[in-house]
């Protein structure tokens, strides 16, 4: 990590270098400048409890001062109609007072996650099949859409699927049908619905089994017909009702190339999660330049910074470093 004094030192060295270059007629690349006037977005999950600790208004101000303009929510509670512990409209006011726009919100229908969050000791409920969930999902979204219309969001994004439920191609088609149903209800309320991936959507399934993520390894052993779950979701949803938000980091964790997805699925991927192992750009493992260039070439604009380890107590610092990386990168607009 470069500190301020080192940065100023190297900046002034570059200035001297630039002067020398003028004299010697050699071209010297311009020193990187922090441009805080871009379209940076933040998935607020990144901040964890720090988002709501202390004064919400001051936290919003700190976010805006990093050059962030757009927010994607997490933590909406369909029962209390709050974000975290904050009333929806109070949250909206704090954002707007600080020139932050709430563009999107992550929400998962409770019925999908029912088995995951069961209270310890509670009798095991018989889990519903994906086919049996259609009506629950439809009913779930109606009040959620009403709440989010008040927030003025453009997108409602479902961030996950229940683990270990997609075991073959028919399961993936059943889940895609739930996404279609969700998309219809959300669209009827004037909001665009989308789906966000982790790595498990990059696994492959066949007609009767789930291949390993390394499905290609088995291509000579009866896995030739294996398909990537995310592809099945895209092929079996209506493009008008379901867009996709590609999480670049989880795509890489699923052993897939985000640029290849942005190329092959240019018509379906409309938003990105920009994420790295921790602080953006620090690992060198994510090719953000190629990702952003392809994303913009496809005509898109909304992306959201996301950083894990949300109980670290260091999330604001990590976000500041990450925003600075994007502000200093000329491939980010
Ligand atoms: Mg994500």
py3Dmol code that shows the C-alpha trace and the ligand (Angstrom):
import py3Dmol

protein = """\
ATOM      1  CA  UNK A   1       0.000   0.000   0.000  1.00  0.00           C
ATOM      2  CA  UNK A   2       1.373   3.357  -1.035  1.00  0.00           C
ATOM      3  CA  UNK A   3       0.988   6.014   1.656  1.00  0.00           C
ATOM      4  CA  UNK A   4       0.317   9.678   1.046  1.00  0.00           C
ATOM      5  CA  UNK A   5       3.911  10.806   1.564  1.00  0.00           C
ATOM      6  CA  UNK A   6       5.266   8.141  -0.795  1.00  0.00           C
ATOM      7  CA  UNK A   7       2.591   9.009  -3.293  1.00  0.00           C
ATOM      8  CA  UNK A   8       3.469  12.703  -3.207  1.00  0.00           C
ATOM      9  CA  UNK A   9       7.151  11.813  -3.464  1.00  0.00           C
ATOM     10  CA  UNK A  10       6.608   9.608  -6.498  1.00  0.00           C
ATOM     11  CA  UNK A  11       4.198  12.160  -7.991  1.00  0.00           C
ATOM     12  CA  UNK A  12       6.825  14.868  -7.738  1.00  0.00           C
ATOM     13  CA  UNK A  13       9.456  12.529  -9.179  1.00  0.00           C
ATOM     14  CA  UNK A  14       7.123  11.947 -12.101  1.00  0.00           C
ATOM     15  CA  UNK A  15       6.769  15.714 -12.533  1.00  0.00           C
ATOM     16  CA  UNK A  16      10.521  16.050 -12.715  1.00  0.00           C
ATOM     17  CA  UNK A  17      10.540  13.177 -15.146  1.00  0.00           C
ATOM     18  CA  UNK A  18       7.929  14.910 -17.267  1.00  0.00           C
ATOM     19  CA  UNK A  19      10.053  18.066 -17.380  1.00  0.00           C
ATOM     20  CA  UNK A  20      13.079  16.025 -18.376  1.00  0.00           C
ATOM     21  CA  UNK A  21      11.004  14.327 -21.064  1.00  0.00           C
ATOM     22  CA  UNK A  22       9.957  17.704 -22.512  1.00  0.00           C
ATOM     23  CA  UNK A  23      13.591  18.629 -22.817  1.00  0.00           C
ATOM     24  CA  UNK A  24      14.597  15.345 -24.361  1.00  0.00           C
ATOM     25  CA  UNK A  25      11.462  15.111 -26.575  1.00  0.00           C
ATOM     26  CA  UNK A  26      10.617  11.689 -25.071  1.00  0.00           C
ATOM     27  CA  UNK A  27       7.000  10.884 -24.303  1.00  0.00           C
ATOM     28  CA  UNK A  28       6.402  10.155 -20.609  1.00  0.00           C
ATOM     29  CA  UNK A  29       3.119   8.681 -19.451  1.00  0.00           C
ATOM     30  CA  UNK A  30       1.106  11.147 -17.393  1.00  0.00           C
ATOM     31  CA  UNK A  31       1.064  10.522 -13.653  1.00  0.00           C
ATOM     32  CA  UNK A  32      -2.192   8.813 -12.628  1.00  0.00           C
ATOM     33  CA  UNK A  33      -4.673  11.279 -11.203  1.00  0.00           C
ATOM     34  CA  UNK A  34      -7.475  10.366  -8.822  1.00  0.00           C
ATOM     35  CA  UNK A  35     -10.726  11.138 -10.619  1.00  0.00           C
ATOM     36  CA  UNK A  36     -13.646  11.011  -8.191  1.00  0.00           C
ATOM     37  CA  UNK A  37     -16.202  11.967 -10.802  1.00  0.00           C
ATOM     38  CA  UNK A  38     -17.015   8.541 -12.223  1.00  0.00           C
ATOM     39  CA  UNK A  39     -20.005   6.224 -11.935  1.00  0.00           C
ATOM     40  CA  UNK A  40     -18.724   4.132  -9.023  1.00  0.00           C
ATOM     41  CA  UNK A  41     -21.254   1.961  -7.255  1.00  0.00           C
ATOM     42  CA  UNK A  42     -21.225   0.164  -3.903  1.00  0.00           C
ATOM     43  CA  UNK A  43     -22.988  -2.995  -2.763  1.00  0.00           C
ATOM     44  CA  UNK A  44     -23.587  -1.957   0.862  1.00  0.00           C
ATOM     45  CA  UNK A  45     -23.150  -5.567   2.066  1.00  0.00           C
ATOM     46  CA  UNK A  46     -19.440  -4.646   1.804  1.00  0.00           C
ATOM     47  CA  UNK A  47     -19.613  -2.441   4.894  1.00  0.00           C
ATOM     48  CA  UNK A  48     -21.435  -4.962   7.066  1.00  0.00           C
ATOM     49  CA  UNK A  49     -22.254  -3.457  10.489  1.00  0.00           C
ATOM     50  CA  UNK A  50     -20.068  -0.401   9.699  1.00  0.00           C
ATOM     51  CA  UNK A  51     -22.802   0.832   7.339  1.00  0.00           C
ATOM     52  CA  UNK A  52     -25.150   1.356  10.291  1.00  0.00           C
ATOM     53  CA  UNK A  53     -22.696   2.048  13.134  1.00  0.00           C
ATOM     54  CA  UNK A  54     -22.802   5.569  14.571  1.00  0.00           C
ATOM     55  CA  UNK A  55     -24.310   8.293  12.398  1.00  0.00           C
ATOM     56  CA  UNK A  56     -25.852   6.986   9.170  1.00  0.00           C
ATOM     57  CA  UNK A  57     -25.673  10.413   7.558  1.00  0.00           C
ATOM     58  CA  UNK A  58     -21.943  10.695   8.288  1.00  0.00           C
ATOM     59  CA  UNK A  59     -21.396   7.204   6.870  1.00  0.00           C
ATOM     60  CA  UNK A  60     -23.225   8.163   3.670  1.00  0.00           C
ATOM     61  CA  UNK A  61     -21.101  11.311   3.435  1.00  0.00           C
ATOM     62  CA  UNK A  62     -17.914   9.247   3.805  1.00  0.00           C
ATOM     63  CA  UNK A  63     -19.096   6.919   0.994  1.00  0.00           C
ATOM     64  CA  UNK A  64     -19.889   9.838  -1.327  1.00  0.00           C
ATOM     65  CA  UNK A  65     -16.525  11.461  -0.625  1.00  0.00           C
ATOM     66  CA  UNK A  66     -14.799   8.380  -2.068  1.00  0.00           C
ATOM     67  CA  UNK A  67     -16.384   9.201  -5.437  1.00  0.00           C
ATOM     68  CA  UNK A  68     -19.156   6.609  -5.084  1.00  0.00           C
ATOM     69  CA  UNK A  69     -22.471   7.702  -6.623  1.00  0.00           C
ATOM     70  CA  UNK A  70     -24.642   4.583  -6.814  1.00  0.00           C
ATOM     71  CA  UNK A  71     -25.784   2.167  -4.129  1.00  0.00           C
ATOM     72  CA  UNK A  72     -27.035  -1.380  -4.295  1.00  0.00           C
ATOM     73  CA  UNK A  73     -28.785  -2.430  -1.104  1.00  0.00           C
ATOM     74  CA  UNK A  74     -28.513  -5.624   0.900  1.00  0.00           C
ATOM     75  CA  UNK A  75     -30.265  -6.408   4.145  1.00  0.00           C
ATOM     76  CA  UNK A  76     -33.835  -5.496   3.183  1.00  0.00           C
ATOM     77  CA  UNK A  77     -36.203  -7.202   5.589  1.00  0.00           C
ATOM     78  CA  UNK A  78     -39.519  -8.129   3.989  1.00  0.00           C
ATOM     79  CA  UNK A  79     -41.210  -8.482   7.406  1.00  0.00           C
ATOM     80  CA  UNK A  80     -40.072  -5.256   9.080  1.00  0.00           C
ATOM     81  CA  UNK A  81     -39.819  -3.236   5.829  1.00  0.00           C
ATOM     82  CA  UNK A  82     -36.425  -1.947   6.971  1.00  0.00           C
ATOM     83  CA  UNK A  83     -32.862  -1.908   5.675  1.00  0.00           C
ATOM     84  CA  UNK A  84     -30.792  -3.174   8.581  1.00  0.00           C
ATOM     85  CA  UNK A  85     -32.510  -1.446  11.521  1.00  0.00           C
ATOM     86  CA  UNK A  86     -33.377   1.666   9.511  1.00  0.00           C
ATOM     87  CA  UNK A  87     -36.795   2.565   8.109  1.00  0.00           C
ATOM     88  CA  UNK A  88     -36.713   2.417   4.301  1.00  0.00           C
ATOM     89  CA  UNK A  89     -37.566   6.057   3.739  1.00  0.00           C
ATOM     90  CA  UNK A  90     -35.083   7.241   6.399  1.00  0.00           C
ATOM     91  CA  UNK A  91     -32.385   5.278   4.593  1.00  0.00           C
ATOM     92  CA  UNK A  92     -33.448   6.799   1.275  1.00  0.00           C
ATOM     93  CA  UNK A  93     -33.348  10.321   2.727  1.00  0.00           C
ATOM     94  CA  UNK A  94     -29.851   9.825   4.173  1.00  0.00           C
ATOM     95  CA  UNK A  95     -28.658   8.585   0.760  1.00  0.00           C
ATOM     96  CA  UNK A  96     -30.285  11.412  -1.180  1.00  0.00           C
ATOM     97  CA  UNK A  97     -29.090  14.082   1.257  1.00  0.00           C
ATOM     98  CA  UNK A  98     -25.586  12.935   0.364  1.00  0.00           C
ATOM     99  CA  UNK A  99     -26.144  12.767  -3.397  1.00  0.00           C
ATOM    100  CA  UNK A 100     -26.191   8.947  -3.462  1.00  0.00           C
ATOM    101  CA  UNK A 101     -28.623   7.154  -5.756  1.00  0.00           C
ATOM    102  CA  UNK A 102     -30.161   3.813  -4.766  1.00  0.00           C
ATOM    103  CA  UNK A 103     -30.069   1.947  -8.072  1.00  0.00           C
ATOM    104  CA  UNK A 104     -30.590  -1.647  -7.030  1.00  0.00           C
ATOM    105  CA  UNK A 105     -31.384  -3.964  -4.111  1.00  0.00           C
ATOM    106  CA  UNK A 106     -30.550  -7.601  -3.363  1.00  0.00           C
ATOM    107  CA  UNK A 107     -33.473  -9.653  -2.078  1.00  0.00           C
ATOM    108  CA  UNK A 108     -34.030 -13.424  -1.912  1.00  0.00           C
ATOM    109  CA  UNK A 109     -37.486 -14.984  -1.441  1.00  0.00           C
ATOM    110  CA  UNK A 110     -37.559 -16.557   2.019  1.00  0.00           C
ATOM    111  CA  UNK A 111     -39.106 -19.794   0.751  1.00  0.00           C
ATOM    112  CA  UNK A 112     -35.934 -20.533  -1.232  1.00  0.00           C
ATOM    113  CA  UNK A 113     -33.730 -20.255   1.824  1.00  0.00           C
ATOM    114  CA  UNK A 114     -36.179 -21.844   4.270  1.00  0.00           C
ATOM    115  CA  UNK A 115     -34.055 -24.911   4.913  1.00  0.00           C
ATOM    116  CA  UNK A 116     -30.872 -22.891   5.365  1.00  0.00           C
ATOM    117  CA  UNK A 117     -31.974 -20.621   8.159  1.00  0.00           C
ATOM    118  CA  UNK A 118     -34.031 -23.025  10.195  1.00  0.00           C
ATOM    119  CA  UNK A 119     -33.834 -22.369  13.953  1.00  0.00           C
ATOM    120  CA  UNK A 120     -31.728 -24.913  15.890  1.00  0.00           C
ATOM    121  CA  UNK A 121     -33.929 -27.537  17.507  1.00  0.00           C
ATOM    122  CA  UNK A 122     -36.976 -26.642  15.406  1.00  0.00           C
ATOM    123  CA  UNK A 123     -38.702 -29.639  13.804  1.00  0.00           C
ATOM    124  CA  UNK A 124     -37.461 -30.105  10.267  1.00  0.00           C
ATOM    125  CA  UNK A 125     -40.000 -28.749   7.804  1.00  0.00           C
ATOM    126  CA  UNK A 126     -40.421 -30.801   4.664  1.00  0.00           C
ATOM    127  CA  UNK A 127     -38.673 -28.705   2.042  1.00  0.00           C
ATOM    128  CA  UNK A 128     -40.781 -27.715  -0.940  1.00  0.00           C
ATOM    129  CA  UNK A 129     -39.670 -28.635  -4.432  1.00  0.00           C
ATOM    130  CA  UNK A 130     -38.804 -25.808  -6.815  1.00  0.00           C
ATOM    131  CA  UNK A 131     -42.026 -26.531  -8.718  1.00  0.00           C
ATOM    132  CA  UNK A 132     -44.059 -26.199  -5.494  1.00  0.00           C
ATOM    133  CA  UNK A 133     -42.557 -22.772  -4.764  1.00  0.00           C
ATOM    134  CA  UNK A 134     -44.087 -20.879  -7.699  1.00  0.00           C
ATOM    135  CA  UNK A 135     -46.981 -19.337  -5.781  1.00  0.00           C
ATOM    136  CA  UNK A 136     -44.880 -18.540  -2.689  1.00  0.00           C
ATOM    137  CA  UNK A 137     -42.359 -16.746  -4.872  1.00  0.00           C
ATOM    138  CA  UNK A 138     -45.066 -14.809  -6.710  1.00  0.00           C
ATOM    139  CA  UNK A 139     -46.677 -13.659  -3.456  1.00  0.00           C
ATOM    140  CA  UNK A 140     -43.322 -12.864  -1.850  1.00  0.00           C
ATOM    141  CA  UNK A 141     -42.382 -10.257  -4.454  1.00  0.00           C
ATOM    142  CA  UNK A 142     -45.588  -8.216  -4.431  1.00  0.00           C
ATOM    143  CA  UNK A 143     -45.007  -6.243  -1.162  1.00  0.00           C
ATOM    144  CA  UNK A 144     -41.242  -6.207  -1.850  1.00  0.00           C
ATOM    145  CA  UNK A 145     -41.875  -4.449  -5.152  1.00  0.00           C
ATOM    146  CA  UNK A 146     -44.164  -1.920  -3.445  1.00  0.00           C
ATOM    147  CA  UNK A 147     -41.472  -1.099  -0.878  1.00  0.00           C
ATOM    148  CA  UNK A 148     -38.788  -0.784  -3.534  1.00  0.00           C
ATOM    149  CA  UNK A 149     -40.951   1.403  -5.755  1.00  0.00           C
ATOM    150  CA  UNK A 150     -40.964   3.847  -2.817  1.00  0.00           C
ATOM    151  CA  UNK A 151     -37.172   3.685  -2.773  1.00  0.00           C
ATOM    152  CA  UNK A 152     -37.144   4.391  -6.512  1.00  0.00           C
ATOM    153  CA  UNK A 153     -34.819   1.520  -7.455  1.00  0.00           C
ATOM    154  CA  UNK A 154     -34.345   0.492 -11.085  1.00  0.00           C
ATOM    155  CA  UNK A 155     -33.379  -3.098 -10.254  1.00  0.00           C
ATOM    156  CA  UNK A 156     -34.324  -5.844  -7.822  1.00  0.00           C
ATOM    157  CA  UNK A 157     -31.716  -8.591  -7.907  1.00  0.00           C
ATOM    158  CA  UNK A 158     -31.952 -12.063  -6.421  1.00  0.00           C
ATOM    159  CA  UNK A 159     -28.435 -12.758  -5.149  1.00  0.00           C
ATOM    160  CA  UNK A 160     -28.422 -16.522  -4.782  1.00  0.00           C
ATOM    161  CA  UNK A 161     -29.964 -19.924  -5.220  1.00  0.00           C
ATOM    162  CA  UNK A 162     -30.392 -22.507  -2.466  1.00  0.00           C
ATOM    163  CA  UNK A 163     -27.244 -24.647  -2.309  1.00  0.00           C
ATOM    164  CA  UNK A 164     -27.373 -28.271  -3.437  1.00  0.00           C
ATOM    165  CA  UNK A 165     -30.762 -27.946  -5.113  1.00  0.00           C
ATOM    166  CA  UNK A 166     -29.691 -27.903  -8.751  1.00  0.00           C
ATOM    167  CA  UNK A 167     -28.676 -31.482  -9.443  1.00  0.00           C
ATOM    168  CA  UNK A 168     -29.612 -31.888 -13.099  1.00  0.00           C
ATOM    169  CA  UNK A 169     -30.844 -29.973 -16.159  1.00  0.00           C
ATOM    170  CA  UNK A 170     -34.514 -30.208 -15.152  1.00  0.00           C
ATOM    171  CA  UNK A 171     -33.745 -28.666 -11.728  1.00  0.00           C
ATOM    172  CA  UNK A 172     -32.012 -25.758 -13.465  1.00  0.00           C
ATOM    173  CA  UNK A 173     -35.033 -25.285 -15.733  1.00  0.00           C
ATOM    174  CA  UNK A 174     -37.367 -25.323 -12.706  1.00  0.00           C
ATOM    175  CA  UNK A 175     -35.231 -22.663 -11.025  1.00  0.00           C
ATOM    176  CA  UNK A 176     -35.159 -20.608 -14.239  1.00  0.00           C
ATOM    177  CA  UNK A 177     -38.956 -20.774 -14.201  1.00  0.00           C
ATOM    178  CA  UNK A 178     -38.936 -19.248 -10.685  1.00  0.00           C
ATOM    179  CA  UNK A 179     -36.719 -16.456 -12.019  1.00  0.00           C
ATOM    180  CA  UNK A 180     -39.195 -15.898 -14.870  1.00  0.00           C
ATOM    181  CA  UNK A 181     -42.123 -15.762 -12.441  1.00  0.00           C
ATOM    182  CA  UNK A 182     -40.195 -13.304 -10.238  1.00  0.00           C
ATOM    183  CA  UNK A 183     -39.287 -11.206 -13.269  1.00  0.00           C
ATOM    184  CA  UNK A 184     -42.916 -10.934 -14.346  1.00  0.00           C
ATOM    185  CA  UNK A 185     -44.147  -9.795 -10.927  1.00  0.00           C
ATOM    186  CA  UNK A 186     -41.291  -7.334 -10.447  1.00  0.00           C
ATOM    187  CA  UNK A 187     -41.738  -5.904 -13.937  1.00  0.00           C
ATOM    188  CA  UNK A 188     -45.451  -5.405 -13.342  1.00  0.00           C
ATOM    189  CA  UNK A 189     -44.392  -3.073 -10.501  1.00  0.00           C
ATOM    190  CA  UNK A 190     -42.159  -1.063 -12.836  1.00  0.00           C
ATOM    191  CA  UNK A 191     -38.811  -2.530 -11.705  1.00  0.00           C
ATOM    192  CA  UNK A 192     -36.373  -4.695 -13.660  1.00  0.00           C
ATOM    193  CA  UNK A 193     -35.565  -8.074 -12.089  1.00  0.00           C
ATOM    194  CA  UNK A 194     -32.126  -9.690 -12.217  1.00  0.00           C
ATOM    195  CA  UNK A 195     -30.100 -12.608 -10.926  1.00  0.00           C
ATOM    196  CA  UNK A 196     -26.605 -12.488  -9.359  1.00  0.00           C
ATOM    197  CA  UNK A 197     -24.276 -15.498  -9.463  1.00  0.00           C
ATOM    198  CA  UNK A 198     -21.763 -17.074  -7.092  1.00  0.00           C
ATOM    199  CA  UNK A 199     -19.428 -19.884  -8.167  1.00  0.00           C
ATOM    200  CA  UNK A 200     -22.012 -22.654  -7.862  1.00  0.00           C
ATOM    201  CA  UNK A 201     -23.846 -21.448 -10.990  1.00  0.00           C
ATOM    202  CA  UNK A 202     -20.656 -22.162 -12.931  1.00  0.00           C
ATOM    203  CA  UNK A 203     -20.902 -25.883 -12.129  1.00  0.00           C
ATOM    204  CA  UNK A 204     -22.143 -28.196 -14.857  1.00  0.00           C
ATOM    205  CA  UNK A 205     -25.120 -30.504 -14.860  1.00  0.00           C
ATOM    206  CA  UNK A 206     -26.265 -33.266 -17.168  1.00  0.00           C
ATOM    207  CA  UNK A 207     -29.746 -34.684 -17.647  1.00  0.00           C
ATOM    208  CA  UNK A 208     -29.300 -36.826 -14.570  1.00  0.00           C
ATOM    209  CA  UNK A 209     -26.412 -35.569 -12.467  1.00  0.00           C
ATOM    210  CA  UNK A 210     -24.247 -32.674 -11.361  1.00  0.00           C
ATOM    211  CA  UNK A 211     -20.766 -32.747 -12.804  1.00  0.00           C
ATOM    212  CA  UNK A 212     -17.860 -31.292 -10.904  1.00  0.00           C
ATOM    213  CA  UNK A 213     -16.948 -27.677 -11.616  1.00  0.00           C
ATOM    214  CA  UNK A 214     -14.112 -29.279 -13.562  1.00  0.00           C
ATOM    215  CA  UNK A 215     -16.720 -30.932 -15.761  1.00  0.00           C
ATOM    216  CA  UNK A 216     -14.529 -30.605 -18.829  1.00  0.00           C
ATOM    217  CA  UNK A 217     -12.178 -33.104 -17.257  1.00  0.00           C
ATOM    218  CA  UNK A 218     -14.863 -35.717 -17.735  1.00  0.00           C
ATOM    219  CA  UNK A 219     -15.816 -34.741 -21.268  1.00  0.00           C
ATOM    220  CA  UNK A 220     -14.576 -38.070 -22.523  1.00  0.00           C
ATOM    221  CA  UNK A 221     -16.542 -39.969 -19.887  1.00  0.00           C
ATOM    222  CA  UNK A 222     -20.157 -39.302 -20.699  1.00  0.00           C
ATOM    223  CA  UNK A 223     -20.216 -35.621 -19.650  1.00  0.00           C
ATOM    224  CA  UNK A 224     -20.267 -34.268 -23.195  1.00  0.00           C
ATOM    225  CA  UNK A 225     -23.822 -33.083 -22.744  1.00  0.00           C
ATOM    226  CA  UNK A 226     -23.084 -31.246 -19.494  1.00  0.00           C
ATOM    227  CA  UNK A 227     -24.202 -27.612 -19.413  1.00  0.00           C
ATOM    228  CA  UNK A 228     -23.214 -24.770 -17.132  1.00  0.00           C
ATOM    229  CA  UNK A 229     -26.070 -23.949 -14.743  1.00  0.00           C
ATOM    230  CA  UNK A 230     -25.781 -20.190 -15.447  1.00  0.00           C
ATOM    231  CA  UNK A 231     -26.198 -20.910 -19.177  1.00  0.00           C
ATOM    232  CA  UNK A 232     -29.331 -22.913 -18.442  1.00  0.00           C
ATOM    233  CA  UNK A 233     -30.699 -19.953 -16.458  1.00  0.00           C
ATOM    234  CA  UNK A 234     -29.977 -17.580 -19.331  1.00  0.00           C
ATOM    235  CA  UNK A 235     -31.393 -19.923 -21.973  1.00  0.00           C
ATOM    236  CA  UNK A 236     -34.580 -20.597 -20.023  1.00  0.00           C
ATOM    237  CA  UNK A 237     -35.522 -17.075 -18.917  1.00  0.00           C
ATOM    238  CA  UNK A 238     -37.208 -14.282 -20.838  1.00  0.00           C
ATOM    239  CA  UNK A 239     -34.590 -11.588 -21.594  1.00  0.00           C
ATOM    240  CA  UNK A 240     -37.251  -8.903 -21.122  1.00  0.00           C
ATOM    241  CA  UNK A 241     -37.943 -10.020 -17.554  1.00  0.00           C
ATOM    242  CA  UNK A 242     -34.622 -11.335 -16.263  1.00  0.00           C
ATOM    243  CA  UNK A 243     -31.248  -9.610 -16.606  1.00  0.00           C
ATOM    244  CA  UNK A 244     -28.008 -10.911 -15.093  1.00  0.00           C
ATOM    245  CA  UNK A 245     -25.585  -9.222 -12.738  1.00  0.00           C
ATOM    246  CA  UNK A 246     -22.245 -10.980 -13.170  1.00  0.00           C
ATOM    247  CA  UNK A 247     -20.099 -11.261 -10.054  1.00  0.00           C
ATOM    248  CA  UNK A 248     -16.647 -11.234 -11.662  1.00  0.00           C
ATOM    249  CA  UNK A 249     -14.864 -12.690  -8.640  1.00  0.00           C
ATOM    250  CA  UNK A 250     -17.262 -15.588  -8.130  1.00  0.00           C
ATOM    251  CA  UNK A 251     -17.142 -16.280 -11.873  1.00  0.00           C
ATOM    252  CA  UNK A 252     -13.357 -16.675 -11.595  1.00  0.00           C
ATOM    253  CA  UNK A 253     -13.845 -18.825  -8.484  1.00  0.00           C
ATOM    254  CA  UNK A 254     -16.078 -21.001 -10.674  1.00  0.00           C
ATOM    255  CA  UNK A 255     -13.112 -21.350 -13.067  1.00  0.00           C
ATOM    256  CA  UNK A 256     -14.742 -19.213 -15.731  1.00  0.00           C
ATOM    257  CA  UNK A 257     -13.549 -16.049 -17.472  1.00  0.00           C
ATOM    258  CA  UNK A 258     -15.764 -12.959 -16.903  1.00  0.00           C
ATOM    259  CA  UNK A 259     -14.642 -11.443 -20.231  1.00  0.00           C
ATOM    260  CA  UNK A 260     -15.718 -14.597 -22.079  1.00  0.00           C
ATOM    261  CA  UNK A 261     -19.136 -14.326 -20.379  1.00  0.00           C
ATOM    262  CA  UNK A 262     -19.417 -10.624 -21.263  1.00  0.00           C
ATOM    263  CA  UNK A 263     -18.588 -11.550 -24.864  1.00  0.00           C
ATOM    264  CA  UNK A 264     -20.821 -14.599 -25.187  1.00  0.00           C
ATOM    265  CA  UNK A 265     -23.715 -13.149 -23.149  1.00  0.00           C
ATOM    266  CA  UNK A 266     -23.485  -9.476 -24.079  1.00  0.00           C
ATOM    267  CA  UNK A 267     -27.270  -9.294 -24.392  1.00  0.00           C
ATOM    268  CA  UNK A 268     -27.988 -10.697 -20.905  1.00  0.00           C
ATOM    269  CA  UNK A 269     -25.354  -9.275 -18.523  1.00  0.00           C
ATOM    270  CA  UNK A 270     -26.323  -5.710 -17.622  1.00  0.00           C
ATOM    271  CA  UNK A 271     -24.571  -5.099 -14.281  1.00  0.00           C
ATOM    272  CA  UNK A 272     -21.371  -6.226 -12.560  1.00  0.00           C
ATOM    273  CA  UNK A 273     -20.072  -6.943  -9.107  1.00  0.00           C
ATOM    274  CA  UNK A 274     -16.490  -5.716  -9.056  1.00  0.00           C
ATOM    275  CA  UNK A 275     -14.711  -7.783  -6.493  1.00  0.00           C
ATOM    276  CA  UNK A 276     -11.254  -9.178  -5.732  1.00  0.00           C
ATOM    277  CA  UNK A 277      -9.848 -11.429  -3.011  1.00  0.00           C
ATOM    278  CA  UNK A 278      -9.991  -8.362  -0.737  1.00  0.00           C
ATOM    279  CA  UNK A 279      -9.026  -4.776  -1.719  1.00  0.00           C
ATOM    280  CA  UNK A 280      -9.685  -4.250  -5.436  1.00  0.00           C
ATOM    281  CA  UNK A 281      -6.618  -4.584  -7.646  1.00  0.00           C
ATOM    282  CA  UNK A 282      -4.398  -5.867  -4.831  1.00  0.00           C
ATOM    283  CA  UNK A 283      -4.275  -9.531  -5.862  1.00  0.00           C
ATOM    284  CA  UNK A 284      -3.482  -8.932  -9.523  1.00  0.00           C
ATOM    285  CA  UNK A 285      -5.680 -11.953 -10.253  1.00  0.00           C
ATOM    286  CA  UNK A 286      -8.649 -10.023 -11.677  1.00  0.00           C
ATOM    287  CA  UNK A 287      -8.235  -8.524 -15.124  1.00  0.00           C
ATOM    288  CA  UNK A 288     -10.391  -5.477 -14.404  1.00  0.00           C
ATOM    289  CA  UNK A 289      -9.184  -3.549 -17.463  1.00  0.00           C
ATOM    290  CA  UNK A 290     -10.527  -6.133 -19.922  1.00  0.00           C
ATOM    291  CA  UNK A 291     -13.666  -6.651 -17.845  1.00  0.00           C
ATOM    292  CA  UNK A 292     -14.555  -2.933 -17.774  1.00  0.00           C
ATOM    293  CA  UNK A 293     -13.718  -2.388 -21.441  1.00  0.00           C
ATOM    294  CA  UNK A 294     -16.001  -5.218 -22.566  1.00  0.00           C
ATOM    295  CA  UNK A 295     -18.726  -4.158 -20.104  1.00  0.00           C
ATOM    296  CA  UNK A 296     -18.782  -0.583 -21.467  1.00  0.00           C
ATOM    297  CA  UNK A 297     -18.521  -1.767 -25.090  1.00  0.00           C
ATOM    298  CA  UNK A 298     -21.734  -3.724 -24.436  1.00  0.00           C
ATOM    299  CA  UNK A 299     -23.471  -0.445 -23.544  1.00  0.00           C
ATOM    300  CA  UNK A 300     -23.697  -0.881 -19.760  1.00  0.00           C
ATOM    301  CA  UNK A 301     -22.955   1.500 -16.884  1.00  0.00           C
ATOM    302  CA  UNK A 302     -23.870   0.103 -13.450  1.00  0.00           C
ATOM    303  CA  UNK A 303     -21.279  -1.809 -11.429  1.00  0.00           C
ATOM    304  CA  UNK A 304     -20.932  -2.249  -7.678  1.00  0.00           C
ATOM    305  CA  UNK A 305     -17.840  -2.685  -5.529  1.00  0.00           C
ATOM    306  CA  UNK A 306     -18.092  -5.648  -3.195  1.00  0.00           C
ATOM    307  CA  UNK A 307     -15.634  -6.795  -0.512  1.00  0.00           C
ATOM    308  CA  UNK A 308     -16.064  -9.834   1.759  1.00  0.00           C
ATOM    309  CA  UNK A 309     -15.021 -10.226   5.416  1.00  0.00           C
ATOM    310  CA  UNK A 310     -17.734  -7.837   6.480  1.00  0.00           C
ATOM    311  CA  UNK A 311     -17.090  -8.162  10.219  1.00  0.00           C
ATOM    312  CA  UNK A 312     -13.441  -7.116   9.913  1.00  0.00           C
ATOM    313  CA  UNK A 313     -13.944  -3.621  11.330  1.00  0.00           C
ATOM    314  CA  UNK A 314     -11.743  -2.478   8.420  1.00  0.00           C
ATOM    315  CA  UNK A 315     -14.372  -2.342   5.694  1.00  0.00           C
ATOM    316  CA  UNK A 316     -14.478   1.448   5.342  1.00  0.00           C
ATOM    317  CA  UNK A 317     -10.670   1.510   4.964  1.00  0.00           C
ATOM    318  CA  UNK A 318     -10.731  -1.333   2.432  1.00  0.00           C
ATOM    319  CA  UNK A 319     -13.503   0.411   0.526  1.00  0.00           C
ATOM    320  CA  UNK A 320     -11.527   3.660   0.437  1.00  0.00           C
ATOM    321  CA  UNK A 321      -8.498   1.822  -0.989  1.00  0.00           C
ATOM    322  CA  UNK A 322     -10.703   0.013  -3.501  1.00  0.00           C
ATOM    323  CA  UNK A 323     -12.459   3.193  -4.631  1.00  0.00           C
ATOM    324  CA  UNK A 324      -9.054   4.893  -5.014  1.00  0.00           C
ATOM    325  CA  UNK A 325      -7.901   2.004  -7.244  1.00  0.00           C
ATOM    326  CA  UNK A 326     -10.930   2.507  -9.520  1.00  0.00           C
ATOM    327  CA  UNK A 327     -10.594   6.309  -9.402  1.00  0.00           C
ATOM    328  CA  UNK A 328      -6.960   6.011 -10.519  1.00  0.00           C
ATOM    329  CA  UNK A 329      -7.739   3.461 -13.293  1.00  0.00           C
ATOM    330  CA  UNK A 330      -8.381   5.153 -16.624  1.00  0.00           C
ATOM    331  CA  UNK A 331     -10.393   2.163 -17.882  1.00  0.00           C
ATOM    332  CA  UNK A 332     -13.148   2.966 -15.337  1.00  0.00           C
ATOM    333  CA  UNK A 333     -15.674   5.585 -16.383  1.00  0.00           C
TER     334      UNK A 333
END
"""
ligand_1 = """\
1
MG
Mg -21.491 -10.388 -5.410
"""
view = py3Dmol.view(width=600, height=400)
view.addModel(protein, "pdb")
view.setStyle({"model": 0}, {"cartoon": {"style": "trace"}})
view.addModel(ligand_1, "xyz")
view.setStyle({"model": 1}, {"stick": {}})
view.zoomTo()
view.show()
